[in-house]
């Protein structure tokens, strides 16, 4: 049974930004017939952070509405690297690196999509069809349909062009992604590609390639490209990272507390979009909460998103730890903790302690934070990176070290 209200839901929540044919898009979603939709990602890392997952939250809505979802992992395109918004050419990955990344990312995707049941999402890898496609055949059959002047006018290549470093190698990215759409239509009857707004040029290239093939072959295949708005901070940067690092999806890369706090650091202007993407709370309720009390809105967002990604137990744990630190609670059990031995008292420099406890990512960063006044011990600023912790600093058998206003470490001796 297909939910025919999906189009209205996407519009109401502000999740539809661009569309190559919105009238046809609306007609298909309201027809009651399931469609096949795909989103493509290049597995250039072995994990996902919140910013990466925006398209998956939307595909989740398509799957829940009864449509078929395909996730394309760019095992072939990752070898080139998407030049969109880049000033330098991406580091080339080996095939082994790419395959390793794909296997690890698959587990993260289970948070958003169902890979079992009656309507399972499927994962495909474009390396499987490109590895047997010769360069001559690809250029003869598909490269002929791409106009270089038009490609260079796309914002996809802007930064690389302005830096004078665009390579022919990178120019191949758009034709390959366009062909992905055509191939998935032929093999899976896929008619919709949905992705981030920064991928608009690549997505439209696939729609236009099929139009040219229709003219050449006398076919009438209608493909649709659509995008969601990017989740950007007020200074124009993609969300997904904080001053402490990325808000990772994988449990082994970030604690529940740090995940919760990372979400809480969402800029006020982005809170509504985060609710729209990651929750099913009605938009009227969200807007009223934000208008009434932005702090409570961010607390709710942090709890709901932690619960969605990591489970309710982690959400409660992180909320309890936050209340203990910021609202005078007594339960410090769930605060990020580092355990040292009594022998470390008066001997281990605090610069080593905060590095070991992951309050800073490196010893040099720890030293800079201390010298800049960004580290506190039991609410007292630390100015000397050589300072050690003495028994006089202990509260029972522990101390609390704080970085900035929101990042805490409980050190137990």
BELQUI-V334385 format. One line per field, one symbol per residue. ss: DSSP state (@ for helix, = for strand, . for the rest). psi: psi as a letter, one per 30 degrees, with the letter a starting at -180 (. if undefined). A space follows every 50 residues. Layout:
# BELQUI-V334385
ss=???
psi=???
This chain:
# BELQUI-V334385
ss=.....@@@@@@@.....==..@@@@@@@@......======.......=@ @@@@@@@@@@@@@@...======...@@@...............@@@@@@ @@@@@@@@@............====.@@@@....@@@@@@@.@@@..@@@ @@..@@@@@@@@.....@@@@@@@@@@@@@@@@@@@@@...=====@@@@ @@@@@@@@@@@@@@@@@......=====...=.....=..==..==.=.. @@@..@@@@@@@@@...@@@@@@@@@@@....@@@@@@@@@@.@@@@@@@ @@@@@@@@@@.@@@@@@@@@@@@@@@..........===..@@@....=@ @@@@@@......@@@@@@@@@...===..==......=..@@@.=..=== ===...======.
psi=kkjggeeeeeeeghfjelkfieeeeeeefgffkklkklkkkkiflglkle efgeeeeeeeeeeffglkkkjkkifefffekkfkgkflklkkkleeeeee eeeeeeeeffeelkgaafikllkljffefffgjleeeeeeeeffgkkeee effkfegeeeeffggkleefffeeeeeeeeeeefeefghkfkkkalffge eeeeeeeeeeeeeeeefglhkjkkklllkkjklfggkklflaffakilek effkleeeeeeeefgkkeffeeeeeeeflgkkeeeeeeeeeejeeeeeee eeeeeeeeefleeeeeeeeeeeeeefgglfjgegkkkkkllfffkgejkf eeefeeggflfleeeeeeeefgggkkjhgkkkfjffklklfffkjcgllk kkkbffklkkjk.
